Amino acid sequence: MKIKKHIPNAITCLNLFCGCLAIVAAFENHLQLAAYLVGLAAIFDFCDGFAARMLRVTSTIGKDLDSLADMVTFGVVPGIVVFHYLEAIEGSMVPYTFILTDYSWINYIAFLLVIFSAVRLAKFNNDPRQSDSFIGLPTPANAIFWCSLIFLEDSPVVLSLINPYSMIVGVILFSVLLISEIPLFALKFRHFGWRGNRIRFSFLALSVLVLILLQETGVPLIIILYLVFSIIVDIASRRKRVPRTS
């Protein structure tokens, strides 16, 4: 029994370890490796909660440890990665100097993601509404989106859209999404039956299809689909709750 209660926390520590390795990889400019490590950490993040529910060993310590691990892996890592993105495209600011004459500070906007991730995790730990779903974009989804953009580096269509200003707008938008009141479904399985998991299974099937067709380049699209899917589901559920009048 003593070993059993530590299994979820051990998995959480694997998430944290992957985050530490991802930070090292990002500092050494191995951004693809950092992206893979964040993806692996997200799997551990899913498994620790699932294990805790299956083993019925949830605790406040486990919840706090999970948030601390998430802060490193899904808060600090995307901030460092986006800092590298902005640093790499800093030279492309030249055509935009008629808007900004001094852009040496622009790279540091990336750390808004770190700050808002911290706020997001603090809110999550004190919000009883988020036990079975999310209010606002989860930090793992945010981190996966930004870290997986490196897989699009060979796409001329995507690269034509990437400039310092679009990156800044993206950082601000996702920072707001982290602390927004938008309801998003969670991939939390209490059982594997279709009833109660229809939305989760549908989204996972769609995600697998995207990965098969686009491979790694489809990962950012999956995060966008997650947002769109959640909004559609929320609108549909709101309509069901509205009483019909004759």
N, C-alpha and C positions, 0 to 999 in steps of 0.2 A: 504493500500500500504506500509506503514511503517513496519508493521509486516511481510508482504510478503518478503521484501528484506532481513530480518534477519533470515529467515528459514534455508537457506543453511549454514550460519555461526553457527547457533545453533546446527545443525547436526555435523558440524566440531568439535565443542566443545565437543560433545559426544564422538567422536573419541579420542580427547585429554584426556578426563576423563578416558576412557578405558585404554589408554596408562599409565596414572598415576597409576591406579589400578594394571595393569600388572607389573609395576616396583615394587610395594609393594609385589605382589605375588611372583615375581622372587627373591627378596631379602629374602623372607621367605621360599624359596626353594619349592614353590608350582608351579612347572613349567607347569603342565597340566592346571591349572587355568590360568596362564599367557598366554598359547597358546589359550585357549578359548576366553580370553579377546582381544587378538590380532585379532582373527577371527571376533569377533563382531565389533571391530574398523574398520576392512577392509570393513565390510558391511556399516558402517556409512560413510566411505571414498568414497564408491561408490555412496551412496545416496545423499551426499552433492553436488557432481558434477552434478548428474542427476537432482536434485531439482533445481539447479541454471540454468541449461539449459532449463528445462521445464517452470520455472517461469520467465526466461529471466532477471535474476538479478545478472549476473556475475559482479565482480568488482576486482580491483587490491588488495584491502584489503582482500577480500575473498580468493584470490589466495595465498597471503602471509600467511594468517592464516592457510590455508590448509597445506602449506609446514612446518610451525612451528609445527602444530599438528603431521604431518607425521614424523618429525624429532624425536619427543619424542616416539611415538608409534612404528614406523617402523624403527627407527634408533637406539635409546638408548636401547629399550627393547631387540632386538635380540642380541646386544652386551653383555648385562648382562646375558641373557640365555645361550649363547655360553660360556661365562666365567664360568658359573656353570657346563656346560658339561665338559669342559677341567679340571676343578677342580676335578670333580667326577672321571675322568679316569686318573688322574695324577699318581696314583699308578701303572697303566699299562705301565708307561714309563720304568719300571725296565728292561724288555727284550730288550729295545732299547738303553740302556745306552752306548753301544759300539759306538753309533753314537753321542749321546749328553751326556756329563757328568754332565752338569748343566742345568736343565730344569725348574727352579723355575720361569722363566720369560714367559714361554710358554702360560700360561692362558691369559696374557694380549694381545696376538695376536687377541683375540676376538674383541677388540675395533677397529680393522681395519674396521669392519663392520659399526661402528658408524661414523668413519671419512669419509669413502667413501660414506655412505648414505648422509652425509652433502654435500659433493661435488656433488653428484648426484642431490639432490634437488636444489642446487644453479644453476647447469647447466640447469635443467628443467625450472626454472623460467625465464631464459634468452635465451631459445632456441625456436624460432618460429616454428621449424619443428615438435614440439611435441604437437601440439594442438589437433590432432585427433589420434595420435599413439605415441609410445614411441621409444626413441633411448637409448638403454641400459635397463637393468633389473629394473623395478619399485621397489621402496622401500617396498611397501606392499607385493609383491611377495617374495622378499628376506626375509622379517621378517616372513611370514607365513611358508616358507620352514624351517628355522632354529628352530622356536618355535614348529613346529609340529613334529620335530624329536623325541620329548619326547614320542609320541604315539607308537614309534617303539621299546621301551625299552624291550618288551616281545618277540621280534622277534630274535631268535638265529642266523639266517642268516645275518641279518643286524648288530647285535652286533659283529659278528665275523669280520666284515669289519671296525668297528669303533676303531680307536686307535688315539693317539695324532697326529701322522703324517698325517693320512687321514683327520683329522679335520682341521689341519693347511692348508693343500692343498685346502680343501673345502672353508675355510675362504678367502684365497687369490684369488681363482677362482671366487667366488661370488663378492668379492670386485672389481675385474677387470670388471666383467659383469655389475656392477652398473654404471660404467662410460664408458662402451664400446660404439661403434658405431653400434651395432647390432640393426636393426629395429625390434620392437615387436608390435603386434597389441594391441589396448587398448579396454577394455570393456566399451566403451562410446557409449551409445545408444541415438541417436537423435530422433529415432522413433522405432517402434517394427515390422516393415515390414521385410520380408525376404531379399529383395533387399538392399544391402549395409550392411547387418548384417549377411550374410551367415557364415562367419568365426566365428563370435562371438557365434552364436547359435550352430554351430557345436562343438565348444570347450566346451560350457556350457553343451551340451548333453553328451559329452564324460566324462566331469568332474562328472556329476551326476551319470553316470554308474560306474565310478571308486569308488565313495563314497558308492554306494549301495553294490558293491562287497567287498570293503575293509574297509569301514567306515573310522574312523579317520586315520588309518594307510595309507590310500591312499592319504592323503593331500600332503605329500612331492612329491609323484609321479605326482600329478596334476601340480605342479610347474615345474617339469622337462618336462612334456608334453607341458606346455605352451611355454617353450623355444624351444622345438623341433618343435612344431606346427608353431610357428612364423618364424623360420628359413626356414621351408618348404614353407610356404606361401610367404616369401620374395624371395626365389629362383624361385618359380613359376611365381611371378609377374615380376621378372627381365627377365625371358625368354620370357614373353609376350611382353615386351618392346623392345626386340632385333628385329630389322627389318629383314625380311626374304629376302634373295637374291636368285634370280633365276639362 
